[in-house]
């Protein structure tokens, strides 16, 4: 019986040490998140006296908000989009072009062409001559 208790304590000790090591790792991760980046100087601390000063072990640390993304024009060295390719085919047809002809020239499926043509119509770049036939606006 004593050997079973001893074994249970050994297992419990092992589990507690593993848990403690895991907590140490989590604490290091949290601390690294609360440290200012190396290229920034820490801000001067001013305390009103009513709030306790923040420490590196604060539990309410929040990551800095991400800067807003700015949309930039796509460089011309990249491949054209399917919509751009379809626009080029439509622009090259003076009397208009139907979906079947665009399929033959591009290899795109019919739904892709219809979706792109609809988008181009909403942008005012393309108009429908009749159903399924598109021309430059």
N, C-alpha and C positions, 0 to 999 in steps of 0.2 A: 504494500500500500504506500509506503514512504517513497518508493522509487517512482510510482505513478505521479505523486504530488510533485516530486523533484522534477520529473520530466515536464509536467504541466507548467511549472514555474520557468523552466528553461525555455520552453516554447513561447510563453507569455513575454519573457524578457527579450527574446529574439524579435518578436512581433513589435514590441514597444520601441526597440532600437530602430527597426526598419521604419516605423511610423515617424519617429523623431527625425531620422535622416531625411525623410520625405518632407516634413515640415520645414527643416532647415533649407532645403532646396527651394521651397515655395517662398520662404522669407527672403532668400537671396534674390529671387526673381522680382518680388515686390519692391525690394529696396533698389534694385537696378532701374525699375520703372519710375521711382520717385526722385532719382538723382537727375539734376539738370545735365543736358548734353555737355560734352567736354568743351565745345566751342562757344558756350555761353557762360557768362559770369553769373553767379547767383545774385538775385535781386537783394537789395538792402532790406533787412527785416525791420519793420516798424510794428509795434504792438500797442494797442490802445489800452492794454491793461485788463480789459474785460475778457479777452479771449486768450486761451493758452497758446503759446507759440507752436507752430507746426513742426513736427520732427520727421525724420526720415522713416519712422515706423507708423505714420498716419494710416488709419484704416479707410479713410475716405478719399484716397488719392485717385484722381481721374486723369486719363491721358489727355494731352493737349488736343484741341479740336483740329481736324485736318483742314488744310487750306482749301478754298474752293478751287475746283478744276476749271481752267479756262479752255474753251474750245478753240483749237487752232486749225487753220487750214491744212489739209493733208498735202504733204510735199508732192510735187508733180512726178517725182522719180518712182513713186509707188505704182502698182498696177491699178488701172481704172476699175471702178466698181461696176457691178452688173447694170445698175441703173445708168451709169455714164455710157456704157457700151450700147445699151438699148437706145439711149438718147441719140448717140452718134448714128445708129442705123436709121432711126426715124428722121433725123435731120438730113440724112443723105438721100431721102426719097422725096422728091418735089411734089408728087401727086399723092403722097401718103403710102403707108405700108401696112399690110395686115399681119396678124399674129403669126400665121404660118410662115410668111417670108422672114420674119424676125427669128423664128425658131430655126429656120434653115441657115441663116447667116451667123447666128450666135451659138446655137446648140443648147440654149437655155430651155427649160420646160415652160409650157404655156402659162402656168400659174405665176411663175416668176416674172414673165413678161407682162402679164395683166397687172400684177401688183406694182411693178415699176412704172408702167404707163399710167396707172391711176395716180401714183405719187407725183409723176411729172405733170399730169393734168392739174392737180391741185396746186402745184407750184406755178402754173401758168406757162410752162415751157412747151407743152404738147396739147393739141386739141384732137377730138375725135371727128373724123370725117363722116364716118358711120360706125355702127357697132363693130368693134374688132379691127378698125382701120384707123391708124394714127398718123398725124402729120405735125410738123413744127408749128408752133403758135406764132 
